[in-house]
Amino acid sequence: MMGVLMGIQGRKRRLDLEAEYWRLLQSGVGTVEACKLVGIGRKTGYRWRAENGGLPPERVPEAEHSGR
């Protein structure tokens, strides 16, 4: 059961980091600097950008999640 809880916390943390990364990019901070500020590797930042075509992902508000 502990592994399940850690997985959930890890995913939430990743989403928080990614959201902060995108906020920094939108405020004019460069990719490399945003990665340093968030504490992720440069390759991770570039991968997140590539996965989303360079645009911040559209997030479903927490209230609309199915809870599954």
KASUL-V628773 format. One line per field, one symbol per residue. burial: 1 if it has 16 or more other ideal C-beta (glycine too) atoms within 10 Angstrom, else 0. A space follows every 50 residues. Layout:
burial=???
This chain:
burial=00000000000000001100110110001000011001010001100110 000000000000000000
